[in-house]
Amino acid sequence: MRINLGPSHPATHGILENHLILNGETIESVDIHTGYVHRCFEKLGEHYGYNQFLVCTDRMNYVSTPMNNIGWILAVESMMGITAPPKALVVRMIISELSRIIDHIICLGILGVDLGAFASFLYMFHKREDIYQILEKMTGARLTNTFCRVGGLEKDIYPQFVEDVKKFLKTFPKVLNETDTLLTKSRIFYDRTRGVGKISGERALAYGFTGPNLRAAGVDYDVRVSSPYMYYDQVDFDVPIGEDGGVYDRYLVRLEEMRQSLRIIGQLVNNIPEGAYHADLPHAYLPPKHKVYTSMEDLIYHFKIIMHGIEVPTGEHYFSTEAANGELGFTIVSRGKKSPWRVHVRRPCFWYYQAFPEMVTGGLLADAIANMSSMNVIAGELDC
C-alpha cells in the first residue's frame, strides 16, 4: 500500500511529505519531499541589510528564534572584526540557553503527545510560557523576537530581568524532574522508544548530523566546546552523550541538555556585567532617538546607516553556533555593499532529515511518527 505521511501538520510537524510503501504496518520504502515552506530567505538576505535579515532568521527555526538571531549577528560581527560589550554577550548567552530549553520542551512534549502521553506535554508547557514572558518583556515579541543588533543588544535588559530568570531557575527543575519521572521509567514509553530509529555515529556523521541527534549516536561534538564563542569556554557544563542514536537516547540527551542549560544560566545570571549593552560603533549601531532629535552628528549617523547600510569588509566568511538542533552556520560573501552578495545557511534539520528513510525502513508506521518527533524536524528550518 502506498500512503502519504504528511504534508498535514499533525502527522509531520510541519508542511513536509513522505511517500511510504507499506506491507501491512511495516515500512518497505520512503521517499521524502520538502520545499513546501521554501521562502527564499537566502535570496532575501542578498537584498536586505545586515540587521534587516534578522526577520528571516526569526522564521527559520521559529521554536527558538533568538538562537538564530544571535548566530547571524555573531557571523556579521566576526566578519567586521568587532566584539559586543561583555554585558551584551552574557545576556545573549542567557537568552540562548533559555531558548534551547524552549526548543527541547517542544520536542519532548510533542514526542509524548505522539506516543499518547499527553500529560508530559502539559507538565512542561506552562514553564515554556514563563520563558516567553521573559522574552516578551525583553524584546516586545514572543515568537519572532528579532533579537540583537550588530554590535550589541537592541535595548538594555528590563529592571526585573535577573529576578525573572532566577525565578525560572528555581521553579523549572521540579517540573523537569516530574517529567523525567513520568516518562523515563514508564514501561510503555520505554518500549515504544528504546532501540527505535537507531543510527550509528559513523552513519550520522556521513549524513551531516550535528547537535543532540549526533550526540545521541555517541559522537561527542558540540560547537560550544569545539569552537567556543561568546563566553562558553568560561562556564562549566557537561555535554550528554547517548549510545545507539535511537528515539530513547535522543530523548535522554535533550532532557539532560536542559539541566545543563540551567547550570550555564545559573553561572551567568548573578554575574551580568555593568556597562553598555552595545559597542561604540556610530557607523553601525543606530544612535538613541533622543540624540537623533537633538544632535546633528547623531542625525547624520542615523541617516547614513538607514540609507547606506552597515559596511562589511569584502570577503567570504563562515561562522557557526550550537543551536538547539545542532550546528547553525552562516556563510556570508560581501562585496562591501549594504547587503551581502551571497548568503547561505547551514540549517541542522536539512541534514539529519535526509536520514529519515534509512532510519524508519523496516520499522512500523507508528515508530516512524516517534522517530520524526524525536529528531525534532522543524519545517521552517528545512527550507531556506
KOLSEMAR-302279 format. One record per residue (C-alpha): residue in one letter; chain; x negated, y, z negated. Coordinates in nm, 3 decimals, decimal comma. Layout:
# KOLSEMAR-302279
<type->a | mol->A | px->X | py->Y | pz->Z>;
...
***
This chain:
# KOLSEMAR-302279
<type->m | mol->A | px->0,000 | py->0,000 | pz->0,000>;
<type->r | mol->A | px->-0,124 | py->0,350 | pz->0,089>;
<type->i | mol->A | px->-0,031 | py->0,626 | pz->-0,156>;
<type->n | mol->A | px->-0,130 | py->0,986 | pz->-0,222>;
<type->l | mol->A | px->-0,265 | py->1,072 | pz->-0,564>;
<type->g | mol->A | px->-0,207 | py->1,447 | pz->-0,553>;
<type->p | mol->A | px->-0,200 | py->1,720 | pz->-0,441>;
<type->s | mol->A | px->0,061 | py->1,762 | pz->-0,716>;
<type->h | mol->A | px->-0,092 | py->1,933 | pz->-1,017>;
<type->p | mol->A | px->0,013 | py->1,692 | pz->-1,297>;
<type->a | mol->A | px->-0,143 | py->1,396 | pz->-1,117>;
<type->t | mol->A | px->-0,471 | py->1,554 | pz->-1,015>;
<type->h | mol->A | px->-0,534 | py->1,855 | pz->-1,243>;
<type->g | mol->A | px->-0,526 | py->2,093 | pz->-0,954>;
<type->i | mol->A | px->-0,449 | py->2,102 | pz->-0,586>;
<type->l | mol->A | px->-0,662 | py->1,817 | pz->-0,455>;
<type->e | mol->A | px->-0,562 | py->1,497 | pz->-0,282>;
<type->n | mol->A | px->-0,675 | py->1,135 | pz->-0,294>;
<type->h | mol->A | px->-0,561 | py->0,877 | pz->-0,040>;
<type->l | mol->A | px->-0,556 | py->0,541 | pz->-0,217>;
<type->i | mol->A | px->-0,524 | py->0,192 | pz->-0,074>;
<type->l | mol->A | px->-0,371 | py->-0,031 | pz->-0,344>;
<type->n | mol->A | px->-0,346 | py->-0,406 | pz->-0,376>;
<type->g | mol->A | px->-0,083 | py->-0,430 | pz->-0,647>;
<type->e | mol->A | px->-0,218 | py->-0,190 | pz->-0,909>;
<type->t | mol->A | px->-0,583 | py->-0,237 | pz->-0,808>;
<type->i | mol->A | px->-0,752 | py->0,037 | pz->-0,605>;
<type->e | mol->A | px->-0,926 | py->-0,101 | pz->-0,296>;
<type->s | mol->A | px->-1,044 | py->0,227 | pz->-0,143>;
<type->v | mol->A | px->-1,025 | py->0,604 | pz->-0,197>;
<type->d | mol->A | px->-1,053 | py->0,894 | pz->0,044>;
<type->i | mol->A | px->-1,076 | py->1,232 | pz->-0,132>;
<type->h | mol->A | px->-0,966 | py->1,565 | pz->0,017>;
<type->t | mol->A | px->-1,045 | py->1,908 | pz->-0,124>;
<type->g | mol->A | px->-1,010 | py->2,259 | pz->0,011>;
<type->y | mol->A | px->-0,651 | py->2,329 | pz->-0,092>;
<type->v | mol->A | px->-0,756 | py->2,626 | pz->-0,305>;
<type->h | mol->A | px->-1,053 | py->2,743 | pz->-0,099>;
<type->r | mol->A | px->-1,053 | py->3,120 | pz->-0,146>;
<type->c | mol->A | px->-1,371 | py->3,223 | pz->0,037>;
<type->f | mol->A | px->-1,537 | py->3,355 | pz->-0,279>;
<type->e | mol->A | px->-1,887 | py->3,320 | pz->-0,138>;
<type->k | mol->A | px->-1,788 | py->3,527 | pz->0,165>;
<type->l | mol->A | px->-1,614 | py->3,783 | pz->-0,055>;
<type->g | mol->A | px->-1,938 | py->3,811 | pz->-0,252>;
<type->e | mol->A | px->-2,106 | py->3,934 | pz->0,063>;
<type->h | mol->A | px->-1,868 | py->4,231 | pz->0,076>;
<type->y | mol->A | px->-1,819 | py->4,309 | pz->-0,293>;
<type->g | mol->A | px->-2,061 | py->4,496 | pz->-0,516>;
<type->y | mol->A | px->-2,252 | py->4,300 | pz->-0,779>;
<type->n | mol->A | px->-2,017 | py->4,394 | pz->-1,060>;
<type->q | mol->A | px->-1,710 | py->4,356 | pz->-0,840>;
<type->f | mol->A | px->-1,794 | py->3,990 | pz->-0,774>;
<type->l | mol->A | px->-1,707 | py->3,914 | pz->-1,137>;
<type->v | mol->A | px->-1,339 | py->3,895 | pz->-1,041>;
<type->c | mol->A | px->-1,431 | py->3,598 | pz->-0,818>;
<type->t | mol->A | px->-1,640 | py->3,418 | pz->-1,078>;
<type->d | mol->A | px->-1,341 | py->3,450 | pz->-1,315>;
<type->r | mol->A | px->-1,136 | py->3,237 | pz->-1,082>;
<type->m | mol->A | px->-1,380 | py->2,953 | pz->-1,021>;
<type->n | mol->A | px->-1,363 | py->2,761 | pz->-1,346>;
<type->y | mol->A | px->-1,066 | py->2,952 | pz->-1,486>;
<type->v | mol->A | px->-1,071 | py->2,745 | pz->-1,806>;
<type->s | mol->A | px->-1,393 | py->2,905 | pz->-1,936>;
<type->t | mol->A | px->-1,427 | py->3,223 | pz->-1,731>;
<type->p | mol->A | px->-1,681 | py->3,415 | pz->-1,946>;
<type->m | mol->A | px->-1,945 | py->3,148 | pz->-1,878>;
<type->n | mol->A | px->-1,911 | py->3,208 | pz->-1,504>;
<type->n | mol->A | px->-1,933 | py->3,585 | pz->-1,554>;
<type->i | mol->A | px->-2,244 | py->3,553 | pz->-1,771>;
<type->g | mol->A | px->-2,410 | py->3,316 | pz->-1,523>;
<type->w | mol->A | px->-2,360 | py->3,563 | pz->-1,238>;
<type->i | mol->A | px->-2,472 | py->3,865 | pz->-1,438>;
<type->l | mol->A | px->-2,786 | py->3,684 | pz->-1,559>;
<type->a | mol->A | px->-2,869 | py->3,593 | pz->-1,199>;
<type->v | mol->A | px->-2,841 | py->3,957 | pz->-1,089>;
<type->e | mol->A | px->-3,037 | py->4,086 | pz->-1,389>;
<type->s | mol->A | px->-3,308 | py->3,829 | pz->-1,327>;
<type->m | mol->A | px->-3,337 | py->3,939 | pz->-0,967>;
<type->m | mol->A | px->-3,358 | py->4,304 | pz->-1,073>;
<type->g | mol->A | px->-3,615 | py->4,225 | pz->-1,341>;
<type->i | mol->A | px->-3,409 | py->4,373 | pz->-1,624>;
<type->t | mol->A | px->-3,304 | py->4,235 | pz->-1,962>;
<type->a | mol->A | px->-2,996 | py->4,332 | pz->-2,157>;
<type->p | mol->A | px->-3,044 | py->4,451 | pz->-2,518>;
<type->p | mol->A | px->-3,059 | py->4,188 | pz->-2,796>;
<type->k | mol->A | px->-2,707 | py->4,274 | pz->-2,915>;
<type->a | mol->A | px->-2,563 | py->4,206 | pz->-2,569>;
<type->l | mol->A | px->-2,749 | py->3,876 | pz->-2,536>;
<type->v | mol->A | px->-2,637 | py->3,748 | pz->-2,876>;
<type->v | mol->A | px->-2,274 | py->3,841 | pz->-2,810>;
<type->r | mol->A | px->-2,294 | py->3,673 | pz->-2,468>;
<type->m | mol->A | px->-2,418 | py->3,354 | pz->-2,635>;
<type->i | mol->A | px->-2,137 | py->3,358 | pz->-2,892>;
<type->i | mol->A | px->-1,875 | py->3,410 | pz->-2,621>;
<type->s | mol->A | px->-2,036 | py->3,138 | pz->-2,407>;
<type->e | mol->A | px->-2,015 | py->2,879 | pz->-2,683>;
<type->l | mol->A | px->-1,658 | py->2,978 | pz->-2,770>;
<type->s | mol->A | px->-1,576 | py->2,932 | pz->-2,401>;
<type->r | mol->A | px->-1,743 | py->2,591 | pz->-2,399>;
<type->i | mol->A | px->-1,516 | py->2,489 | pz->-2,686>;
<type->i | mol->A | px->-1,209 | py->2,613 | pz->-2,496>;
<type->d | mol->A | px->-1,310 | py->2,409 | pz->-2,193>;
<type->h | mol->A | px->-1,367 | py->2,091 | pz->-2,394>;
<type->i | mol->A | px->-1,039 | py->2,138 | pz->-2,582>;
<type->i | mol->A | px->-0,856 | py->2,140 | pz->-2,248>;
<type->c | mol->A | px->-1,047 | py->1,838 | pz->-2,117>;
<type->l | mol->A | px->-0,997 | py->1,619 | pz->-2,424>;
<type->g | mol->A | px->-0,642 | py->1,738 | pz->-2,486>;
<type->i | mol->A | px->-0,530 | py->1,658 | pz->-2,133>;
<type->l | mol->A | px->-0,717 | py->1,327 | pz->-2,141>;
<type->g | mol->A | px->-0,498 | py->1,238 | pz->-2,439>;
<type->v | mol->A | px->-0,182 | py->1,352 | pz->-2,258>;
<type->d | mol->A | px->-0,267 | py->1,147 | pz->-1,951>;
<type->l | mol->A | px->-0,303 | py->0,840 | pz->-2,171>;
<type->g | mol->A | px->0,017 | py->0,908 | pz->-2,366>;
<type->a | mol->A | px->-0,141 | py->1,063 | pz->-2,677>;
<type->f | mol->A | px->0,037 | py->1,397 | pz->-2,670>;
<type->a | mol->A | px->-0,029 | py->1,472 | pz->-3,039>;
<type->s | mol->A | px->-0,402 | py->1,509 | pz->-2,978>;
<type->f | mol->A | px->-0,327 | py->1,784 | pz->-2,727>;
<type->l | mol->A | px->-0,127 | py->1,979 | pz->-2,985>;
<type->y | mol->A | px->-0,384 | py->1,934 | pz->-3,263>;
<type->m | mol->A | px->-0,648 | py->2,148 | pz->-3,095>;
<type->f | mol->A | px->-0,444 | py->2,364 | pz->-2,861>;
<type->h | mol->A | px->-0,347 | py->2,619 | pz->-3,124>;
<type->k | mol->A | px->-0,717 | py->2,666 | pz->-3,205>;
<type->r | mol->A | px->-0,775 | py->2,742 | pz->-2,839>;
<type->e | mol->A | px->-0,525 | py->3,021 | pz->-2,885>;
<type->d | mol->A | px->-0,741 | py->3,161 | pz->-3,168>;
<type->i | mol->A | px->-1,034 | py->3,191 | pz->-2,927>;
<type->y | mol->A | px->-0,813 | py->3,355 | pz->-2,666>;
<type->q | mol->A | px->-0,715 | py->3,612 | pz->-2,927>;
<type->i | mol->A | px->-1,084 | py->3,693 | pz->-2,976>;
<type->l | mol->A | px->-1,140 | py->3,720 | pz->-2,601>;
<type->e | mol->A | px->-0,833 | py->3,940 | pz->-2,560>;
<type->k | mol->A | px->-0,949 | py->4,178 | pz->-2,833>;
<type->m | mol->A | px->-1,297 | py->4,179 | pz->-2,683>;
<type->t | mol->A | px->-1,215 | py->4,223 | pz->-2,314>;
<type->g | mol->A | px->-0,848 | py->4,317 | pz->-2,288>;
<type->a | mol->A | px->-0,766 | py->3,997 | pz->-2,099>;
<type->r | mol->A | px->-0,704 | py->3,636 | pz->-2,194>;
<type->l | mol->A | px->-0,779 | py->3,416 | pz->-1,895>;
<type->t | mol->A | px->-0,968 | py->3,619 | pz->-1,634>;
<type->n | mol->A | px->-1,184 | py->3,834 | pz->-1,858>;
<type->t | mol->A | px->-1,424 | py->3,999 | pz->-1,610>;
<type->f | mol->A | px->-1,670 | py->3,987 | pz->-1,897>;
<type->c | mol->A | px->-2,009 | py->4,169 | pz->-1,900>;
<type->r | mol->A | px->-2,170 | py->4,413 | pz->-1,662>;
<type->v | mol->A | px->-2,514 | py->4,426 | pz->-1,504>;
<type->g | mol->A | px->-2,732 | py->4,546 | pz->-1,791>;
<type->g | mol->A | px->-2,513 | py->4,455 | pz->-2,087>;
<type->l | mol->A | px->-2,154 | py->4,427 | pz->-2,202>;
<type->e | mol->A | px->-1,859 | py->4,615 | pz->-2,061>;
<type->k | mol->A | px->-1,787 | py->4,753 | pz->-2,409>;
<type->d | mol->A | px->-1,908 | py->4,711 | pz->-2,764>;
<type->i | mol->A | px->-1,766 | py->4,441 | pz->-2,991>;
<type->y | mol->A | px->-1,449 | py->4,538 | pz->-3,176>;
<type->p | mol->A | px->-1,474 | py->4,601 | pz->-3,555>;
<type->q | mol->A | px->-1,326 | py->4,265 | pz->-3,664>;
<type->f | mol->A | px->-1,523 | py->4,054 | pz->-3,416>;
<type->v | mol->A | px->-1,756 | py->3,894 | pz->-3,671>;
<type->e | mol->A | px->-1,469 | py->3,834 | pz->-3,913>;
<type->d | mol->A | px->-1,256 | py->3,665 | pz->-3,646>;
<type->v | mol->A | px->-1,543 | py->3,442 | pz->-3,530>;
<type->k | mol->A | px->-1,623 | py->3,339 | pz->-3,888>;
<type->k | mol->A | px->-1,258 | py->3,255 | pz->-3,948>;
<type->f | mol->A | px->-1,262 | py->3,028 | pz->-3,645>;
<type->l | mol->A | px->-1,585 | py->2,863 | pz->-3,762>;
<type->k | mol->A | px->-1,417 | py->2,791 | pz->-4,094>;
<type->t | mol->A | px->-1,087 | py->2,652 | pz->-3,964>;
<type->f | mol->A | px->-1,179 | py->2,465 | pz->-3,645>;
<type->p | mol->A | px->-1,391 | py->2,183 | pz->-3,796>;
<type->k | mol->A | px->-1,089 | py->2,046 | pz->-3,984>;
<type->v | mol->A | px->-0,884 | py->2,031 | pz->-3,665>;
<type->l | mol->A | px->-1,177 | py->1,880 | pz->-3,475>;
<type->n | mol->A | px->-1,217 | py->1,609 | pz->-3,739>;
<type->e | mol->A | px->-0,844 | py->1,535 | pz->-3,729>;
<type->t | mol->A | px->-0,861 | py->1,489 | pz->-3,352>;
<type->d | mol->A | px->-1,167 | py->1,268 | pz->-3,395>;
<type->t | mol->A | px->-0,976 | py->1,053 | pz->-3,645>;
<type->l | mol->A | px->-0,668 | py->1,043 | pz->-3,424>;
<type->l | mol->A | px->-0,841 | py->0,929 | pz->-3,104>;
<type->t | mol->A | px->-1,193 | py->0,793 | pz->-3,155>;
<type->k | mol->A | px->-1,095 | py->0,482 | pz->-3,350>;
<type->s | mol->A | px->-0,747 | py->0,443 | pz->-3,203>;
<type->r | mol->A | px->-0,725 | py->0,089 | pz->-3,067>;
<type->i | mol->A | px->-0,504 | py->0,196 | pz->-2,776>;
<type->f | mol->A | px->-0,724 | py->0,493 | pz->-2,679>;
<type->y | mol->A | px->-1,041 | py->0,283 | pz->-2,714>;
<type->d | mol->A | px->-0,907 | py->0,001 | pz->-2,498>;
<type->r | mol->A | px->-0,785 | py->0,246 | pz->-2,233>;
<type->t | mol->A | px->-1,117 | py->0,432 | pz->-2,208>;
<type->r | mol->A | px->-1,411 | py->0,210 | pz->-2,310>;
<type->g | mol->A | px->-1,601 | py->0,091 | pz->-2,003>;
<type->v | mol->A | px->-1,361 | py->0,262 | pz->-1,761>;
<type->g | mol->A | px->-1,518 | py->0,462 | pz->-1,476>;
<type->k | mol->A | px->-1,874 | py->0,371 | pz->-1,569>;
<type->i | mol->A | px->-2,166 | py->0,513 | pz->-1,375>;
<type->s | mol->A | px->-2,538 | py->0,465 | pz->-1,429>;
<type->g | mol->A | px->-2,775 | py->0,752 | pz->-1,491>;
<type->e | mol->A | px->-2,951 | py->0,674 | pz->-1,163>;
<type->r | mol->A | px->-2,628 | py->0,693 | pz->-0,961>;
<type->a | mol->A | px->-2,514 | py->1,003 | pz->-1,148>;
<type->l | mol->A | px->-2,838 | py->1,180 | pz->-1,058>;
<type->a | mol->A | px->-2,807 | py->1,066 | pz->-0,697>;
<type->y | mol->A | px->-2,465 | py->1,232 | pz->-0,678>;
<type->g | mol->A | px->-2,592 | py->1,552 | pz->-0,839>;
<type->f | mol->A | px->-2,420 | py->1,515 | pz->-1,176>;
<type->t | mol->A | px->-2,505 | py->1,766 | pz->-1,448>;
<type->g | mol->A | px->-2,351 | py->1,861 | pz->-1,780>;
<type->p | mol->A | px->-2,150 | py->1,632 | pz->-2,011>;
<type->n | mol->A | px->-2,079 | py->1,379 | pz->-1,734>;
<type->l | mol->A | px->-2,451 | py->1,331 | pz->-1,669>;
<type->r | mol->A | px->-2,541 | py->1,319 | pz->-2,037>;
<type->a | mol->A | px->-2,266 | py->1,062 | pz->-2,094>;
<type->a | mol->A | px->-2,455 | py->0,841 | pz->-1,847>;
<type->g | mol->A | px->-2,765 | py->0,855 | pz->-2,068>;
<type->v | mol->A | px->-2,961 | py->1,131 | pz->-1,894>;
<type->d | mol->A | px->-3,098 | py->1,395 | pz->-2,132>;
<type->y | mol->A | px->-3,066 | py->1,711 | pz->-1,923>;
<type->d | mol->A | px->-2,930 | py->2,044 | pz->-2,045>;
<type->v | mol->A | px->-3,023 | py->2,374 | pz->-1,877>;
<type->r | mol->A | px->-3,021 | py->2,545 | pz->-2,219>;
<type->v | mol->A | px->-3,314 | py->2,319 | pz->-2,318>;
<type->s | mol->A | px->-3,497 | py->2,255 | pz->-1,989>;
<type->s | mol->A | px->-3,486 | py->2,618 | pz->-1,868>;
<type->p | mol->A | px->-3,385 | py->2,829 | pz->-2,170>;
<type->y | mol->A | px->-3,217 | py->3,163 | pz->-2,107>;
<type->m | mol->A | px->-3,099 | py->3,436 | pz->-2,344>;
<type->y | mol->A | px->-3,195 | py->3,307 | pz->-2,693>;
<type->y | mol->A | px->-3,118 | py->2,935 | pz->-2,658>;
<type->d | mol->A | px->-3,479 | py->2,850 | pz->-2,729>;
<type->q | mol->A | px->-3,446 | py->3,022 | pz->-3,068>;
<type->v | mol->A | px->-3,142 | py->2,835 | pz->-3,203>;
<type->d | mol->A | px->-3,121 | py->2,480 | pz->-3,333>;
<type->f | mol->A | px->-2,878 | py->2,238 | pz->-3,172>;
<type->d | mol->A | px->-2,870 | py->1,878 | pz->-3,055>;
<type->v | mol->A | px->-2,784 | py->1,750 | pz->-2,708>;
<type->p | mol->A | px->-2,549 | py->1,449 | pz->-2,740>;
<type->i | mol->A | px->-2,626 | py->1,160 | pz->-2,504>;
<type->g | mol->A | px->-2,398 | py->0,869 | pz->-2,405>;
<type->e | mol->A | px->-2,476 | py->0,526 | pz->-2,266>;
<type->d | mol->A | px->-2,259 | py->0,394 | pz->-1,983>;
<type->g | mol->A | px->-2,119 | py->0,718 | pz->-1,837>;
<type->g | mol->A | px->-1,760 | py->0,595 | pz->-1,875>;
<type->v | mol->A | px->-1,447 | py->0,773 | pz->-1,993>;
<type->y | mol->A | px->-1,504 | py->0,695 | pz->-2,361>;
<type->d | mol->A | px->-1,864 | py->0,819 | pz->-2,358>;
<type->r | mol->A | px->-1,764 | py->1,140 | pz->-2,179>;
<type->y | mol->A | px->-1,504 | py->1,194 | pz->-2,449>;
<type->l | mol->A | px->-1,759 | py->1,141 | pz->-2,728>;
<type->v | mol->A | px->-2,017 | py->1,370 | pz->-2,567>;
<type->r | mol->A | px->-1,770 | py->1,657 | pz->-2,534>;
<type->l | mol->A | px->-1,643 | py->1,601 | pz->-2,888>;
<type->e | mol->A | px->-1,996 | py->1,633 | pz->-3,025>;
<type->e | mol->A | px->-2,077 | py->1,928 | pz->-2,800>;
<type->m | mol->A | px->-1,801 | py->2,125 | pz->-2,968>;
<type->r | mol->A | px->-1,966 | py->2,061 | pz->-3,304>;
<type->q | mol->A | px->-2,300 | py->2,176 | pz->-3,163>;
<type->s | mol->A | px->-2,137 | py->2,491 | pz->-3,023>;
<type->l | mol->A | px->-2,005 | py->2,568 | pz->-3,371>;
<type->r | mol->A | px->-2,358 | py->2,517 | pz->-3,501>;
<type->i | mol->A | px->-2,502 | py->2,762 | pz->-3,247>;
<type->i | mol->A | px->-2,236 | py->3,025 | pz->-3,317>;
<type->g | mol->A | px->-2,293 | py->2,990 | pz->-3,690>;
<type->q | mol->A | px->-2,661 | py->3,078 | pz->-3,647>;
<type->l | mol->A | px->-2,578 | py->3,384 | pz->-3,439>;
<type->v | mol->A | px->-2,270 | py->3,546 | pz->-3,590>;
<type->n | mol->A | px->-2,447 | py->3,666 | pz->-3,905>;
<type->n | mol->A | px->-2,741 | py->3,800 | pz->-3,705>;
<type->i | mol->A | px->-2,586 | py->4,018 | pz->-3,437>;
<type->p | mol->A | px->-2,843 | py->4,296 | pz->-3,389>;
<type->e | mol->A | px->-2,754 | py->4,660 | pz->-3,429>;
<type->g | mol->A | px->-2,806 | py->4,900 | pz->-3,146>;
<type->a | mol->A | px->-2,695 | py->4,949 | pz->-2,790>;
<type->y | mol->A | px->-2,473 | py->4,699 | pz->-2,612>;
<type->h | mol->A | px->-2,618 | py->4,788 | pz->-2,271>;
<type->a | mol->A | px->-2,959 | py->4,876 | pz->-2,135>;
<type->d | mol->A | px->-3,060 | py->5,230 | pz->-2,049>;
<type->l | mol->A | px->-3,002 | py->5,193 | pz->-1,676>;
<type->p | mol->A | px->-2,836 | py->5,506 | pz->-1,541>;
<type->h | mol->A | px->-2,887 | py->5,377 | pz->-1,186>;
<type->a | mol->A | px->-2,698 | py->5,052 | pz->-1,260>;
<type->y | mol->A | px->-2,470 | py->5,095 | pz->-1,563>;
<type->l | mol->A | px->-2,176 | py->5,335 | pz->-1,542>;
<type->p | mol->A | px->-2,203 | py->5,622 | pz->-1,792>;
<type->p | mol->A | px->-1,925 | py->5,670 | pz->-2,051>;
<type->k | mol->A | px->-1,624 | py->5,859 | pz->-1,919>;
<type->h | mol->A | px->-1,653 | py->6,144 | pz->-2,169>;
<type->k | mol->A | px->-2,005 | py->6,212 | pz->-2,038>;
<type->v | mol->A | px->-1,889 | py->6,197 | pz->-1,677>;
<type->y | mol->A | px->-1,641 | py->6,473 | pz->-1,757>;
<type->t | mol->A | px->-1,896 | py->6,696 | pz->-1,929>;
<type->s | mol->A | px->-2,240 | py->6,625 | pz->-1,778>;
<type->m | mol->A | px->-2,340 | py->6,691 | pz->-1,420>;
<type->e | mol->A | px->-2,621 | py->6,431 | pz->-1,434>;
<type->d | mol->A | px->-2,384 | py->6,157 | pz->-1,555>;
<type->l | mol->A | px->-2,127 | py->6,259 | pz->-1,293>;
<type->i | mol->A | px->-2,392 | py->6,215 | pz->-1,022>;
<type->y | mol->A | px->-2,494 | py->5,870 | pz->-1,153>;
<type->h | mol->A | px->-2,129 | py->5,767 | pz->-1,170>;
<type->f | mol->A | px->-2,075 | py->5,880 | pz->-0,810>;
<type->k | mol->A | px->-2,389 | py->5,705 | pz->-0,681>;
<type->i | mol->A | px->-2,306 | py->5,372 | pz->-0,849>;
<type->i | mol->A | px->-1,946 | py->5,375 | pz->-0,723>;
<type->m | mol->A | px->-2,028 | py->5,489 | pz->-0,369>;
<type->h | mol->A | px->-2,370 | py->5,331 | pz->-0,307>;
<type->g | mol->A | px->-2,362 | py->5,041 | pz->-0,549>;
<type->i | mol->A | px->-2,638 | py->4,879 | pz->-0,751>;
<type->e | mol->A | px->-2,967 | py->4,842 | pz->-0,568>;
<type->v | mol->A | px->-3,104 | py->4,488 | pz->-0,598>;
<type->p | mol->A | px->-3,455 | py->4,427 | pz->-0,460>;
<type->t | mol->A | px->-3,483 | py->4,250 | pz->-0,127>;
<type->g | mol->A | px->-3,539 | py->3,877 | pz->-0,158>;
<type->e | mol->A | px->-3,385 | py->3,540 | pz->-0,240>;
<type->h | mol->A | px->-3,323 | py->3,419 | pz->-0,592>;
<type->y | mol->A | px->-3,159 | py->3,127 | pz->-0,776>;
<type->f | mol->A | px->-3,055 | py->3,128 | pz->-1,140>;
<type->s | mol->A | px->-2,864 | py->2,864 | pz->-1,333>;
<type->t | mol->A | px->-2,694 | py->2,831 | pz->-1,671>;
<type->e | mol->A | px->-2,538 | py->2,543 | pz->-1,863>;
<type->a | mol->A | px->-2,166 | py->2,598 | pz->-1,812>;
<type->a | mol->A | px->-1,904 | py->2,374 | pz->-1,974>;
<type->n | mol->A | px->-1,904 | py->2,130 | pz->-1,681>;
<type->g | mol->A | px->-2,275 | py->2,138 | pz->-1,608>;
<type->e | mol->A | px->-2,533 | py->2,341 | pz->-1,419>;
<type->l | mol->A | px->-2,372 | py->2,652 | pz->-1,273>;
<type->g | mol->A | px->-2,615 | py->2,817 | pz->-1,032>;
<type->f | mol->A | px->-2,602 | py->3,127 | pz->-0,815>;
<type->t | mol->A | px->-2,819 | py->3,182 | pz->-0,509>;
<type->i | mol->A | px->-2,841 | py->3,545 | pz->-0,405>;
<type->v | mol->A | px->-3,005 | py->3,673 | pz->-0,088>;
<type->s | mol->A | px->-3,043 | py->4,051 | pz->-0,099>;
<type->r | mol->A | px->-3,141 | py->4,295 | pz->0,172>;
<type->g | mol->A | px->-3,139 | py->4,590 | pz->-0,064>;
<type->k | mol->A | px->-2,782 | py->4,699 | pz->0,002>;
<type->k | mol->A | px->-2,483 | py->4,741 | pz->-0,232>;
<type->s | mol->A | px->-2,362 | py->4,388 | pz->-0,155>;
<type->p | mol->A | px->-2,559 | py->4,063 | pz->-0,127>;
<type->w | mol->A | px->-2,642 | py->3,944 | pz->0,223>;
<type->r | mol->A | px->-2,562 | py->3,586 | pz->0,115>;
<type->v | mol->A | px->-2,410 | py->3,427 | pz->-0,194>;
<type->h | mol->A | px->-2,395 | py->3,056 | pz->-0,269>;
<type->v | mol->A | px->-2,257 | py->2,896 | pz->-0,584>;
<type->r | mol->A | px->-2,366 | py->2,562 | pz->-0,722>;
<type->r | mol->A | px->-2,045 | py->2,464 | pz->-0,900>;
<type->p | mol->A | px->-2,075 | py->2,146 | pz->-1,105>;
<type->c | mol->A | px->-1,733 | py->1,998 | pz->-1,021>;
<type->f | mol->A | px->-1,809 | py->1,985 | pz->-0,649>;
<type->w | mol->A | px->-2,097 | py->1,745 | pz->-0,706>;
<type->y | mol->A | px->-1,959 | py->1,497 | pz->-0,952>;
<type->y | mol->A | px->-1,614 | py->1,473 | pz->-0,793>;
<type->q | mol->A | px->-1,783 | py->1,312 | pz->-0,491>;
<type->a | mol->A | px->-1,849 | py->1,006 | pz->-0,709>;
<type->f | mol->A | px->-1,479 | py->0,958 | pz->-0,786>;
<type->p | mol->A | px->-1,418 | py->0,690 | pz->-0,516>;
<type->e | mol->A | px->-1,712 | py->0,480 | pz->-0,636>;
<type->m | mol->A | px->-1,605 | py->0,511 | pz->-0,999>;
<type->v | mol->A | px->-1,243 | py->0,403 | pz->-0,952>;
<type->t | mol->A | px->-1,260 | py->0,149 | pz->-0,667>;
<type->g | mol->A | px->-1,181 | py->-0,195 | pz->-0,805>;
<type->g | mol->A | px->-1,006 | py->-0,050 | pz->-1,109>;
<type->l | mol->A | px->-0,643 | py->0,012 | pz->-1,191>;
<type->l | mol->A | px->-0,440 | py->0,311 | pz->-1,076>;
<type->a | mol->A | px->-0,375 | py->0,412 | pz->-1,438>;
<type->d | mol->A | px->-0,751 | py->0,409 | pz->-1,502>;
<type->a | mol->A | px->-0,807 | py->0,647 | pz->-1,210>;
<type->i | mol->A | px->-0,599 | py->0,909 | pz->-1,390>;
<type->a | mol->A | px->-0,802 | py->0,865 | pz->-1,709>;
<type->n | mol->A | px->-1,125 | py->0,882 | pz->-1,511>;
<type->m | mol->A | px->-1,033 | py->1,210 | pz->-1,342>;
<type->s | mol->A | px->-0,923 | py->1,363 | pz->-1,674>;
<type->s | mol->A | px->-1,250 | py->1,275 | pz->-1,845>;
<type->m | mol->A | px->-1,456 | py->1,417 | pz->-1,557>;
<type->n | mol->A | px->-1,273 | py->1,749 | pz->-1,608>;
<type->v | mol->A | px->-1,224 | py->1,825 | pz->-1,241>;
<type->i | mol->A | px->-1,122 | py->2,191 | pz->-1,205>;
<type->a | mol->A | px->-0,984 | py->2,252 | pz->-0,855>;
<type->g | mol->A | px->-1,082 | py->2,619 | pz->-0,858>;
<type->e | mol->A | px->-1,442 | py->2,518 | pz->-0,915>;
<type->l | mol->A | px->-1,440 | py->2,265 | pz->-0,632>;
<type->d | mol->A | px->-1,366 | py->2,522 | pz->-0,362>;
<type->c | mol->A | px->-1,559 | py->2,846 | pz->-0,334>;
***
